[in-house]
Amino acid sequence: MTGAFNYLLQANGLSCVRDDRVLFEGLSFEVRAGQVLLLEGKNGSGKTSLLRILCGFREPDLGELAWCGDVLSDSSYFADLAYVGHLEGVKKELTVYENLKVALALGQMGRYSIMDALDRVNLVDFDDVLVGALSAGQKRRLSLARLLITKNILWILDEPFTSLDKQGIALIETLMSEHCAEGGMIVLTSHHDIVLQGTDVQRIVLS
């Protein structure tokens, strides 16, 4: 990630209204290279809505976002981010390997090959298995393996630890720490209290 340590995501005065209910307003924050922003709050507090705004899936009702000092439309922001939602987002009729081939075709090649990424998430022996035959935890690890094979500075993750056991959670925390140590940044929601050694973790509680 050459030059990644100069990257900066800024939110200024964001507000979000859904069904005539204000989820949040006047929300401002910064996320720099090497940092994690953890969004906390009860269900319905606006965590996923904020992620949708950060991904460009919806516009804020008020406020603006900037990437490296530029408005999003004038920057490389959307090419620099990778999103993994609450659902796995994998195709059950394809094999594990084929799913990652599709993901790689849609993005820039990262520092991991497909087989190396599968090895990191403990799926190397499942490359030719149809995704429909995987457990919920294996599907979640496959969805996160997509982050390793493509080159993205910003990871936006909605409940990434869903369906994972303690070993799987520890594995993903390690991958997140490595990403930040290399100059990446992460915005995520989680009901799990993350443990990222040596990583600057900010927290915003939405209520």
Phi and psi in degrees as GROMACS dihedral restraints (atoms count N, CA, C in turn):
[ dihedral_restraints ]
;  ai    aj    ak    al  type     phi  dphi    fc
    3     4     5     6     1   -58.0    20    10
    4     5     6     7     1   128.8    20    10
    6     7     8     9     1    80.0    20    10
    7     8     9    10     1     1.4    20    10
    9    10    11    12     1   -64.6    20    10
   10    11    12    13     1   -26.0    20    10
   12    13    14    15     1   -71.6    20    10
   13    14    15    16     1    -1.8    20    10
   15    16    17    18     1   -96.6    20    10
   16    17    18    19     1     0.0    20    10
   18    19    20    21     1   -80.5    20    10
   19    20    21    22     1   146.0    20    10
   21    22    23    24     1  -151.7    20    10
   22    23    24    25     1   127.8    20    10
   24    25    26    27     1  -106.5    20    10
   25    26    27    28     1   126.4    20    10
   27    28    29    30     1  -123.4    20    10
   28    29    30    31     1   134.5    20    10
   30    31    32    33     1  -118.2    20    10
   31    32    33    34     1   130.8    20    10
   33    34    35    36     1  -127.4    20    10
   34    35    36    37     1   110.5    20    10
   36    37    38    39     1    62.3    20    10
   37    38    39    40     1    39.0    20    10
   39    40    41    42     1   -71.9    20    10
   40    41    42    43     1   136.8    20    10
   42    43    44    45     1  -132.4    20    10
   43    44    45    46     1   145.9    20    10
   45    46    47    48     1  -139.4    20    10
   46    47    48    49     1   126.5    20    10
   48    49    50    51     1  -119.9    20    10
   49    50    51    52     1   131.6    20    10
   51    52    53    54     1  -134.3    20    10
   52    53    54    55     1   125.8    20    10
   54    55    56    57     1    53.2    20    10
   55    56    57    58     1    45.7    20    10
   57    58    59    60     1    64.3    20    10
   58    59    60    61     1    14.8    20    10
   60    61    62    63     1  -114.9    20    10
   61    62    63    64     1   128.2    20    10
   63    64    65    66     1   -77.4    20    10
   64    65    66    67     1   115.2    20    10
   66    67    68    69     1   -80.3    20    10
   67    68    69    70     1   -43.3    20    10
   69    70    71    72     1  -159.2    20    10
   70    71    72    73     1   157.5    20    10
   72    73    74    75     1  -150.8    20    10
   73    74    75    76     1   152.0    20    10
   75    76    77    78     1    61.2    20    10
   76    77    78    79     1    30.7    20    10
   78    79    80    81     1   -86.4    20    10
   79    80    81    82     1   123.2    20    10
   81    82    83    84     1  -131.3    20    10
   82    83    84    85     1   141.8    20    10
   84    85    86    87     1  -163.8    20    10
   85    86    87    88     1   166.7    20    10
   87    88    89    90     1  -131.3    20    10
   88    89    90    91     1   142.2    20    10
   90    91    92    93     1  -127.8    20    10
   91    92    93    94     1   122.8    20    10
   93    94    95    96     1  -107.0    20    10
   94    95    96    97     1   166.3    20    10
   96    97    98    99     1   -54.6    20    10
   97    98    99   100     1   133.7    20    10
   99   100   101   102     1    90.9    20    10
  100   101   102   103     1    -3.4    20    10
  102   103   104   105     1  -107.1    20    10
  103   104   105   106     1   157.7    20    10
  105   106   107   108     1  -121.4    20    10
  106   107   108   109     1   136.2    20    10
  108   109   110   111     1  -113.3    20    10
  109   110   111   112     1   115.2    20    10
  111   112   113   114     1  -100.8    20    10
  112   113   114   115     1   121.3    20    10
  114   115   116   117     1   -96.1    20    10
  115   116   117   118     1   124.0    20    10
  117   118   119   120     1  -121.2    20    10
  118   119   120   121     1   160.2    20    10
  120   121   122   123     1   148.7    20    10
  121   122   123   124     1   163.9    20    10
  123   124   125   126     1   -69.3    20    10
  124   125   126   127     1   163.6    20    10
  126   127   128   129     1   -57.7    20    10
  127   128   129   130     1   134.9    20    10
  129   130   131   132     1    87.9    20    10
  130   131   132   133     1     2.8    20    10
  132   133   134   135     1   -82.1    20    10
  133   134   135   136     1   -10.5    20    10
  135   136   137   138     1   111.4    20    10
  136   137   138   139     1     8.0    20    10
  138   139   140   141     1   -61.5    20    10
  139   140   141   142     1   -52.3    20    10
  141   142   143   144     1   -67.2    20    10
  142   143   144   145     1   -34.8    20    10
  144   145   146   147     1   -62.3    20    10
  145   146   147   148     1   -39.3    20    10
  147   148   149   150     1   -65.4    20    10
  148   149   150   151     1   -41.6    20    10
  150   151   152   153     1   -61.4    20    10
  151   152   153   154     1   -39.7    20    10
  153   154   155   156     1   -62.8    20    10
  154   155   156   157     1   -36.7    20    10
  156   157   158   159     1   -66.6    20    10
  157   158   159   160     1   -43.6    20    10
  159   160   161   162     1   -63.8    20    10
  160   161   162   163     1   -30.9    20    10
  162   163   164   165     1   -84.8    20    10
  163   164   165   166     1    -7.0    20    10
  165   166   167   168     1    83.8    20    10
  166   167   168   169     1    11.0    20    10
  168   169   170   171     1   -74.9    20    10
  169   170   171   172     1   -24.1    20    10
  171   172   173   174     1  -148.5    20    10
  172   173   174   175     1   158.5    20    10
  174   175   176   177     1   -91.6    20    10
  175   176   177   178     1   148.1    20    10
  177   178   179   180     1   -68.5    20    10
  178   179   180   181     1   150.8    20    10
  180   181   182   183     1   -71.1    20    10
  181   182   183   184     1   -31.1    20    10
  183   184   185   186     1  -146.0    20    10
  184   185   186   187     1   158.2    20    10
  186   187   188   189     1    96.2    20    10
  187   188   189   190     1   179.4    20    10
  189   190   191   192     1  -151.3    20    10
  190   191   192   193     1   160.2    20    10
  192   193   194   195     1  -116.0    20    10
  193   194   195   196     1   147.9    20    10
  195   196   197   198     1  -135.7    20    10
  196   197   198   199     1   143.9    20    10
  198   199   200   201     1  -121.1    20    10
  199   200   201   202     1   114.6    20    10
  201   202   203   204     1    56.6    20    10
  202   203   204   205     1    35.4    20    10
  204   205   206   207     1    87.9    20    10
  205   206   207   208     1    -6.4    20    10
  207   208   209   210     1  -109.5    20    10
  208   209   210   211     1   149.4    20    10
  210   211   212   213     1   -61.9    20    10
  211   212   213   214     1   152.5    20    10
  213   214   215   216     1   -57.6    20    10
  214   215   216   217     1   -38.2    20    10
  216   217   218   219     1   -66.5    20    10
  217   218   219   220     1   -19.0    20    10
  219   220   221   222     1  -104.9    20    10
  220   221   222   223     1    17.0    20    10
  222   223   224   225     1  -130.0    20    10
  223   224   225   226     1   179.7    20    10
  225   226   227   228     1   -93.0    20    10
  226   227   228   229     1    17.3    20    10
  228   229   230   231     1   -50.7    20    10
  229   230   231   232     1   -53.1    20    10
  231   232   233   234     1   -69.7    20    10
  232   233   234   235     1   -25.5    20    10
  234   235   236   237     1   -77.0    20    10
  235   236   237   238     1   -19.7    20    10
  237   238   239   240     1   -94.3    20    10
  238   239   240   241     1    -4.5    20    10
  240   241   242   243     1  -112.0    20    10
  241   242   243   244     1   153.5    20    10
  243   244   245   246     1  -130.4    20    10
  244   245   246   247     1   136.8    20    10
  246   247   248   249     1  -120.6    20    10
  247   248   249   250     1   131.4    20    10
  249   250   251   252     1  -122.8    20    10
  250   251   252   253     1   115.7    20    10
  252   253   254   255     1   -85.9    20    10
  253   254   255   256     1  -175.8    20    10
  255   256   257   258     1   -63.5    20    10
  256   257   258   259     1   -34.2    20    10
  258   259   260   261     1   -88.5    20    10
  259   260   261   262     1   156.8    20    10
  261   262   263   264     1   -67.4    20    10
  262   263   264   265     1   -34.4    20    10
  264   265   266   267     1    69.0    20    10
  265   266   267   268     1    31.8    20    10
  267   268   269   270     1  -115.2    20    10
  268   269   270   271     1   157.3    20    10
  270   271   272   273     1   -95.5    20    10
  271   272   273   274     1   116.6    20    10
  273   274   275   276     1   -68.8    20    10
  274   275   276   277     1   -23.7    20    10
  276   277   278   279     1   -84.5    20    10
  277   278   279   280     1    -4.6    20    10
  279   280   281   282     1  -104.0    20    10
  280   281   282   283     1   160.7    20    10
  282   283   284   285     1   -77.0    20    10
  283   284   285   286     1   170.1    20    10
  285   286   287   288     1   -57.1    20    10
  286   287   288   289     1   -47.8    20    10
  288   289   290   291     1   -63.3    20    10
  289   290   291   292     1   -42.9    20    10
  291   292   293   294     1   -64.2    20    10
  292   293   294   295     1   -36.6    20    10
  294   295   296   297     1   -60.9    20    10
  295   296   297   298     1   -42.1    20    10
  297   298   299   300     1   -72.5    20    10
  298   299   300   301     1   -30.3    20    10
  300   301   302   303     1   -62.2    20    10
  301   302   303   304     1   -42.0    20    10
  303   304   305   306     1   -62.7    20    10
  304   305   306   307     1   -45.8    20    10
  306   307   308   309     1   -61.3    20    10
  307   308   309   310     1   -40.2    20    10
  309   310   311   312     1   -67.5    20    10
  310   311   312   313     1   -34.7    20    10
  312   313   314   315     1   -66.2    20    10
  313   314   315   316     1   -22.2    20    10
  315   316   317   318     1   -95.6    20    10
  316   317   318   319     1    -3.7    20    10
  318   319   320   321     1  -141.2    20    10
  319   320   321   322     1   179.6    20    10
  321   322   323   324     1   -81.8    20    10
  322   323   324   325     1   143.8    20    10
  324   325   326   327     1   -64.6    20    10
  325   326   327   328     1   132.6    20    10
  327   328   329   330     1   -93.2    20    10
  328   329   330   331     1  -162.9    20    10
  330   331   332   333     1   -86.5    20    10
  331   332   333   334     1    -8.4    20    10
  333   334   335   336     1  -106.2    20    10
  334   335   336   337     1   136.9    20    10
  336   337   338   339     1   -74.9    20    10
  337   338   339   340     1   169.0    20    10
  339   340   341   342     1   -59.4    20    10
  340   341   342   343     1   -47.3    20    10
  342   343   344   345     1   -67.7    20    10
  343   344   345   346     1   -36.2    20    10
  345   346   347   348     1   -65.1    20    10
  346   347   348   349     1   -39.7    20    10
  348   349   350   351     1   -65.0    20    10
  349   350   351   352     1   -41.9    20    10
  351   352   353   354     1   -63.4    20    10
  352   353   354   355     1   -35.6    20    10
  354   355   356   357     1   -64.4    20    10
  355   356   357   358     1   -41.5    20    10
  357   358   359   360     1   -64.1    20    10
  358   359   360   361     1   -33.3    20    10
  360   361   362   363     1  -100.9    20    10
  361   362   363   364     1    15.9    20    10
  363   364   365   366     1    60.7    20    10
  364   365   366   367     1    42.1    20    10
  366   367   368   369     1  -126.7    20    10
  367   368   369   370     1    16.6    20    10
  369   370   371   372     1   -63.0    20    10
  370   371   372   373     1   -27.6    20    10
  372   373   374   375     1   -88.7    20    10
  373   374   375   376     1     5.7    20    10
  375   376   377   378     1  -115.4    20    10
  376   377   378   379     1    15.6    20    10
  378   379   380   381     1   -60.8    20    10
  379   380   381   382     1   -32.2    20    10
  381   382   383   384     1  -103.9    20    10
  382   383   384   385     1    16.1    20    10
  384   385   386   387     1   -91.0    20    10
  385   386   387   388     1   136.9    20    10
  387   388   389   390     1   -64.3    20    10
  388   389   390   391     1   137.0    20    10
  390   391   392   393     1   -60.4    20    10
  391   392   393   394     1   -31.1    20    10
  393   394   395   396     1   -60.9    20    10
  394   395   396   397     1   -18.9    20    10
  396   397   398   399     1   -93.0    20    10
  397   398   399   400     1    -2.0    20    10
  399   400   401   402     1   -82.3    20    10
  400   401   402   403     1   156.7    20    10
  402   403   404   405     1   -74.9    20    10
  403   404   405   406     1   168.1    20    10
  405   406   407   408     1   -60.4    20    10
  406   407   408   409     1   -41.3    20    10
  408   409   410   411     1   -66.1    20    10
  409   410   411   412     1   -37.4    20    10
  411   412   413   414     1   -67.4    20    10
  412   413   414   415     1   -38.2    20    10
  414   415   416   417     1   -63.9    20    10
  415   416   417   418     1   -39.2    20    10
  417   418   419   420     1   -64.5    20    10
  418   419   420   421     1   -42.5    20    10
  420   421   422   423     1   -65.8    20    10
  421   422   423   424     1   -34.2    20    10
  423   424   425   426     1   -65.1    20    10
  424   425   426   427     1   -43.9    20    10
  426   427   428   429     1   -61.6    20    10
  427   428   429   430     1   -36.1    20    10
  429   430   431   432     1   -77.1    20    10
  430   431   432   433     1   -23.9    20    10
  432   433   434   435     1   -63.0    20    10
  433   434   435   436     1   -25.3    20    10
  435   436   437   438     1   -60.8    20    10
  436   437   438   439     1   -29.5    20    10
  438   439   440   441     1   -66.6    20    10
  439   440   441   442     1   -27.2    20    10
  441   442   443   444     1   -83.0    20    10
  442   443   444   445     1   -24.8    20    10
  444   445   446   447     1   -95.4    20    10
  445   446   447   448     1    -9.1    20    10
  447   448   449   450     1  -116.5    20    10
  448   449   450   451     1   157.1    20    10
  450   451   452   453     1   -97.5    20    10
  451   452   453   454     1   106.8    20    10
  453   454   455   456     1  -142.8    20    10
  454   455   456   457     1   135.0    20    10
  456   457   458   459     1   -76.7    20    10
  457   458   459   460     1   -45.3    20    10
  459   460   461   462     1  -105.6    20    10
  460   461   462   463     1   122.2    20    10
  462   463   464   465     1  -100.9    20    10
  463   464   465   466     1   127.7    20    10
  465   466   467   468     1  -114.9    20    10
  466   467   468   469     1   116.4    20    10
  468   469   470   471     1  -126.4    20    10
  469   470   471   472     1   125.4    20    10
  471   472   473   474     1  -103.6    20    10
  472   473   474   475     1   106.8    20    10
  474   475   476   477     1    51.2    20    10
  475   476   477   478     1    60.5    20    10
  477   478   479   480     1   -67.1    20    10
  478   479   480   481     1   -17.0    20    10
  480   481   482   483     1   -93.6    20    10
  481   482   483   484     1     4.8    20    10
  483   484   485   486     1   -57.2    20    10
  484   485   486   487     1   133.3    20    10
  486   487   488   489     1    72.9    20    10
  487   488   489   490     1     4.0    20    10
  489   490   491   492     1   -95.0    20    10
  490   491   492   493     1   143.1    20    10
  492   493   494   495     1   -83.1    20    10
  493   494   495   496     1  -177.8    20    10
  495   496   497   498     1   -59.5    20    10
  496   497   498   499     1   -39.3    20    10
  498   499   500   501     1   -65.2    20    10
  499   500   501   502     1   -41.5    20    10
  501   502   503   504     1   -66.4    20    10
  502   503   504   505     1   -39.2    20    10
  504   505   506   507     1   -62.8    20    10
  505   506   507   508     1   -45.6    20    10
  507   508   509   510     1   -61.6    20    10
  508   509   510   511     1   -38.1    20    10
  510   511   512   513     1   -62.4    20    10
  511   512   513   514     1   -48.1    20    10
  513   514   515   516     1   -66.5    20    10
  514   515   516   517     1   -37.4    20    10
  516   517   518   519     1   -61.2    20    10
  517   518   519   520     1   -39.1    20    10
  519   520   521   522     1   -62.9    20    10
  520   521   522   523     1   -45.0    20    10
  522   523   524   525     1   -63.6    20    10
  523   524   525   526     1   -37.8    20    10
  525   526   527   528     1   -65.6    20    10
  526   527   528   529     1   -43.0    20    10
  528   529   530   531     1   -62.1    20    10
  529   530   531   532     1   -41.9    20    10
  531   532   533   534     1   -63.0    20    10
  532   533   534   535     1   -41.4    20    10
  534   535   536   537     1   -60.9    20    10
  535   536   537   538     1   -43.8    20    10
  537   538   539   540     1   -69.9    20    10
  538   539   540   541     1   -36.2    20    10
  540   541   542   543     1   -63.9    20    10
  541   542   543   544     1   -25.8    20    10
  543   544   545   546     1   -91.5    20    10
  544   545   546   547     1     8.3    20    10
  546   547   548   549     1   100.3    20    10
  547   548   549   550     1     5.3    20    10
  549   550   551   552     1   -81.9    20    10
  550   551   552   553     1   175.2    20    10
  552   553   554   555     1  -142.3    20    10
  553   554   555   556     1   155.9    20    10
  555   556   557   558     1  -139.1    20    10
  556   557   558   559     1   135.6    20    10
  558   559   560   561     1  -119.2    20    10
  559   560   561   562     1   127.3    20    10
  561   562   563   564     1  -146.1    20    10
  562   563   564   565     1   158.6    20    10
  564   565   566   567     1  -108.6    20    10
  565   566   567   568     1   147.8    20    10
  567   568   569   570     1  -166.6    20    10
  568   569   570   571     1   139.2    20    10
  570   571   572   573     1   -88.7    20    10
  571   572   573   574     1    -4.2    20    10
  573   574   575   576     1   -95.5    20    10
  574   575   576   577     1   132.6    20    10
  576   577   578   579     1   -76.4    20    10
  577   578   579   580     1   105.2    20    10
  579   580   581   582     1   -74.4    20    10
  580   581   582   583     1   149.3    20    10
  582   583   584   585     1  -124.6    20    10
  583   584   585   586     1   105.3    20    10
  585   586   587   588     1  -122.2    20    10
  586   587   588   589     1   101.0    20    10
  588   589   590   591     1   -64.6    20    10
  589   590   591   592     1   129.6    20    10
  591   592   593   594     1    71.2    20    10
  592   593   594   595     1    15.9    20    10
  594   595   596   597     1  -115.9    20    10
  595   596   597   598     1   136.9    20    10
  597   598   599   600     1   -78.1    20    10
  598   599   600   601     1   109.6    20    10
  600   601   602   603     1  -110.6    20    10
  601   602   603   604     1   116.8    20    10
  603   604   605   606     1   -94.3    20    10
  604   605   606   607     1   154.8    20    10
  606   607   608   609     1  -130.8    20    10
  607   608   609   610     1   136.6    20    10
  609   610   611   612     1  -124.6    20    10
  610   611   612   613     1   126.0    20    10
  612   613   614   615     1  -102.3    20    10
  613   614   615   616     1   116.8    20    10
  615   616   617   618     1   -93.1    20    10
  616   617   618   619     1   137.6    20    10
